[in-house]
Amino acid sequence: MAQWESRQQLADFFREHPGQGRLRVQISTGRGSFPVGGVRVEVTRDLNGGRQVFYRADSDRSGIVTGITLPALAGSDRAGGTEYQVWVEHPTYLPVTGREVQVYPGVETVLPVDLQPRTE
């Protein structure tokens, strides 16, 4: 796909999703007992067959990534949020790939992620 077409699709997506929602990712291990810092988090969405990255950051030492603002469908219908995928990676834990999360305008969605240690 040409770069121009990709930019146009992204511009169309922003125009069709004029609201803004927030996402907070809380990363831990041991069923939520121990926060994990330094974890790479990516928030993506598939746009016409390609994966578009909307946010990328590392968790703080409390295992939290906050301040993620994402385009969301505007309006009062809370039944239809905007779907994103969250990818989580750390060298000593198994990766979490493409975990789905719904983002709603004017709302902060909290996504807890429990990492499993690598057994290698």
C-alpha positions as CSV (number, residue, x, y, z in Angstrom):
1,M,0.0,0.0,0.0
2,A,1.3,3.4,-0.9
3,Q,2.4,5.7,2.0
4,W,-0.2,8.3,0.9
5,E,-3.0,5.8,1.1
6,S,-1.9,4.8,4.5
7,R,-1.9,8.4,5.7
8,Q,-5.3,9.0,4.2
9,Q,-6.8,5.9,6.0
10,L,-5.4,7.2,9.3
11,A,-6.8,10.7,8.6
12,D,-10.2,9.1,7.8
13,F,-10.0,7.1,11.1
14,F,-9.4,10.2,13.1
15,R,-12.2,12.0,11.4
16,E,-14.6,9.1,12.0
17,H,-13.5,8.9,15.7
18,P,-13.6,12.5,16.9
19,G,-13.9,11.6,20.6
20,Q,-11.1,10.9,23.0
21,G,-10.8,8.1,25.5
22,R,-8.0,7.2,27.9
23,L,-6.3,3.9,28.6
24,R,-4.3,3.0,31.7
25,V,-2.4,-0.3,31.6
26,Q,-1.4,-2.0,34.9
27,I,1.2,-4.7,34.6
28,S,1.9,-7.2,37.3
29,T,2.9,-10.8,38.0
30,G,1.8,-13.3,40.6
31,R,-1.9,-12.7,40.0
32,G,-1.6,-9.0,40.5
33,S,0.7,-9.2,43.6
34,F,3.9,-7.7,42.1
35,P,4.1,-4.8,39.7
36,V,6.5,-5.2,36.8
37,G,8.4,-2.1,35.6
38,G,10.2,-1.7,32.3
39,V,7.6,-3.5,30.2
40,R,7.2,-2.4,26.6
41,V,3.5,-1.6,25.8
42,E,2.1,-0.9,22.4
43,V,-1.5,0.0,21.6
44,T,-2.5,-0.8,18.0
45,R,-5.4,-1.1,15.7
46,D,-5.8,-2.9,12.4
47,L,-6.5,-0.5,9.6
48,N,-7.2,-2.1,6.2
49,G,-5.0,-5.1,6.7
50,G,-2.1,-3.2,8.4
51,R,-1.3,-2.7,12.1
52,Q,-1.2,0.9,13.1
53,V,0.6,1.8,16.3
54,F,-1.2,4.5,18.3
55,Y,1.0,4.5,21.4
56,R,4.2,3.0,22.6
57,A,5.9,3.3,26.0
58,D,7.5,1.4,28.9
59,S,5.7,0.8,32.2
60,D,7.0,2.7,35.2
61,R,8.4,0.9,38.3
62,S,4.9,0.5,39.6
63,G,4.0,-1.4,36.5
64,I,1.8,1.4,35.1
65,V,1.5,3.1,31.8
66,T,-0.8,6.0,31.9
67,G,-1.5,9.1,29.8
68,I,-2.6,7.1,26.8
69,T,-5.2,9.2,24.9
70,L,-6.8,7.4,21.9
71,P,-9.4,8.3,19.3
72,A,-12.9,7.0,20.2
73,L,-16.4,7.1,18.7
74,A,-18.2,10.2,19.9
75,G,-21.7,10.1,21.2
76,S,-23.5,8.8,24.2
77,D,-23.8,5.1,23.1
78,R,-21.5,3.4,25.5
79,A,-22.3,0.0,24.0
80,G,-20.0,0.6,21.0
81,G,-16.5,1.5,22.1
82,T,-13.5,1.7,19.8
83,E,-11.5,-1.5,19.8
84,Y,-7.7,-1.5,20.2
85,Q,-5.1,-4.3,20.7
86,V,-2.5,-4.1,23.4
87,W,0.9,-5.8,23.1
88,V,3.0,-6.3,26.1
89,E,6.7,-7.5,26.1
90,H,9.4,-8.0,28.7
91,P,12.5,-10.3,28.3
92,T,11.8,-12.3,31.4
93,Y,8.1,-12.9,30.9
94,L,5.9,-14.4,28.2
95,P,4.6,-11.8,25.8
96,V,0.9,-10.8,25.7
97,T,-0.1,-10.4,22.1
98,G,-3.1,-8.5,20.7
99,R,-5.2,-8.3,23.9
100,E,-8.4,-6.5,22.9
101,V,-9.6,-3.5,24.9
102,Q,-12.6,-1.1,24.3
103,V,-12.0,2.6,24.6
104,Y,-14.9,5.0,25.2
105,P,-15.0,8.8,24.8
106,G,-14.6,10.7,28.1
107,V,-13.7,7.5,30.0
108,E,-10.5,6.1,31.4
109,T,-10.4,2.3,30.7
110,V,-8.1,0.3,33.0
111,L,-6.6,-2.8,31.6
112,P,-4.9,-5.1,34.1
113,V,-2.3,-7.4,32.6
114,D,-0.8,-10.4,34.5
115,L,2.5,-11.6,33.1
116,Q,3.7,-15.2,33.3
117,P,7.4,-15.8,33.8
118,R,9.3,-17.6,31.1
119,T,10.3,-21.1,32.1
120,E,13.3,-21.5,29.8
